[in-house]
Amino acid sequence: MADNDYDPAGSTQMFRAFVDEAPAAQAPGTVTTYGSSSSSSSRTPVIVIGAIVALVVIAGVIWLAVK
């Protein structure tokens, strides 16, 4: 008699427990938003620095090619 819902690793049961538990940890009446402005604003300096570094590398490659 095999039980098809049995997960020997228990990952499915742990995931279901997490999903069922998540709303209980949240205060009633609050709304969870993903991708809020606070997370995007913290990434803005990283994106700007990355763009500056990319421009410096491209300028260096062009300078070496012309030289």
Phi and psi in degrees as a GROMACS rama.xvg file:
@    title "Ramachandran Plot"
@    xaxis  label "Phi"
@    yaxis  label "Psi"
@TYPE xy
-94.1542  137.41  ALA-2
-97.8966  112.636  ASP-3
-71.3072  -17.2085  ASN-4
-88.6384  -0.570302  ASP-5
-76.006  130.656  TYR-6
-117.017  107.489  ASP-7
-62.0529  -28.6652  PRO-8
-82.6148  -20.849  ALA-9
79.87  7.31799  GLY-10
-67.4604  -36.0014  SER-11
-66.0455  -42.3269  THR-12
-65.6516  -38.865  GLN-13
-67.0763  -38.7579  MET-14
-65.1962  -44.1622  PHE-15
-62.8377  -39.0407  ARG-16
-64.4389  -39.3901  ALA-17
-64.8046  -45.9978  PHE-18
-64.8395  -41.5932  VAL-19
-70.2109  -29.0676  ASP-20
-84.5087  -27.8995  GLU-21
-56.3644  -48.5202  ALA-22
-66.2001  -27.5977  PRO-23
-69.4413  -30.2388  ALA-24
-75.7122  -18.876  ALA-25
-85.7307  140.831  GLN-26
-66.2087  142.106  ALA-27
-62.6644  138.947  PRO-28
87.9186  -2.45038  GLY-29
-94.5768  154.905  THR-30
-115.576  129.469  VAL-31
-92.149  126.874  THR-32
-118.153  135.092  THR-33
-104.032  143.108  TYR-34
75.049  35.6989  GLY-35
-70.0059  170.629  SER-36
-66.1354  -26.2996  SER-37
-66.8648  -37.3087  SER-38
-74.9377  -34.8896  SER-39
-74.2675  -33.3393  SER-40
-71.1692  -27.0461  SER-41
-75.0849  -21.5586  SER-42
-86.9175  -15.9601  ARG-43
-59.1277  -46.6602  THR-44
-62.049  -35.5494  PRO-45
-65.092  -41.6764  VAL-46
-66.2573  -41.993  ILE-47
-65.0831  -45.3292  VAL-48
-63.4771  -40.2522  ILE-49
-61.8323  -40.4459  GLY-50
-66.3058  -40.7683  ALA-51
-64.0658  -44.2694  ILE-52
-61.7631  -41.6107  VAL-53
-62.3582  -42.5286  ALA-54
-64.4072  -39.7064  LEU-55
-64.7206  -41.3448  VAL-56
-64.9764  -44.0964  VAL-57
-63.6959  -41.6516  ILE-58
-63.783  -38.2689  ALA-59
-64.9817  -40.1206  GLY-60
-66.0795  -42.9344  VAL-61
-64.2554  -42.4314  ILE-62
-61.3774  -41.7348  TRP-63
-67.8257  -34.5849  LEU-64
-69.2924  -36.043  ALA-65
-77.1295  -33.9457  VAL-66
